[in-house]
Amino acid sequence: MKRFISFLVYFITIFSVSSIIYVHILRPYHLECQVKSSDRYQTKLNKVQNENLFNCRLILLGDSRFTKVKCDFFNECNLSIGGETSNTMYERCRNYKFRDSIKVVLCIGLNDVLFSYKYKAIIKNMKLLINQLLNKTNFSNFYICKILPINSSGFFYKKNKVNYTINKINSFLDSISFNQSNNKIEILEYNKFININDELDLKYSNDGIHINQNGIGVFNKYLSQKLKYE
């Protein structure tokens, strides 16, 4: 009996340590690898890589919340891919070439939080990505979207903790000074999507994370009006 109890304690200890290592160190990279190796990601990646980016006057970059956004803008290219983090987008955009005097809308960061990246790592990756994009063009307008909160919890993430980190990232976006070169940067907020509890309003989401068709319509209308007059 004592040997069994000792073995049980040993097993629980090893399992607990392994779980901690996975959640706090390995999980982000494991999930990124899973996303990038999926057929869905590879199919979308091949599609966006065939875009003639040098002809694009508007470039949309985001995760699954942004894949269906369409602004009816002349020569518009939506390069968004579901499951993307700021780290994987940085890697993907490395060889992209943009023309000057364009508009770029960036909506990224939610998966960084959901994949258990630490706050400092998220900020580092977002700064690398944004500065990378800024260096690809001159005399362009960049619109960086604040991250919308969520309204559901999962096994590896809790709603309140995720939304707390999202608020910290959004505050960072308000205060950061990027290497702007000759470009103009504006931070965009979508307060219409947020309920009185500072959570994603379920009128615009069917699962508390992704944006439904009603929400996509709001995105499209807001961005179309925003970009039309600037």
Sequence and secondary structure as in RCSB ss.txt:
>XXXX:A:sequence
MKRFISFLVYFITIFSVSSIIYVHILRPYHLECQVKSSDRYQTKLNKVQNENLFNCRLILLGDSRFTKVKCDFFN
ECNLSIGGETSNTMYERCRNYKFRDSIKVVLCIGLNDVLFSYKYKAIIKNMKLLINQLLNKTNFSNFYICKILPI
NSSGFFYKKNKVNYTINKINSFLDSISFNQSNNKIEILEYNKFININDELDLKYSNDGIHINQNGIGVFNKYLSQ
KLKYE
>XXXX:A:secstr
 HHHHHHHHHHHHHHHHHHHHIIIIIHHHHHHHHHHHSHHHHHHHHHHHTS GGG SEEEEESTTTTT     TT
EEE   TT  HHHHHHHHTT    SS EEEEE  HHHHHTT  HHHHHHHHHHHHHHHHTT SS EEEEE     
    SS  HHHHHHHHHHHHHHHHH     TT EEEEE  GGGB TTSSB TTS SSSSS  HHHHHHHHHHHHH
HHHT 
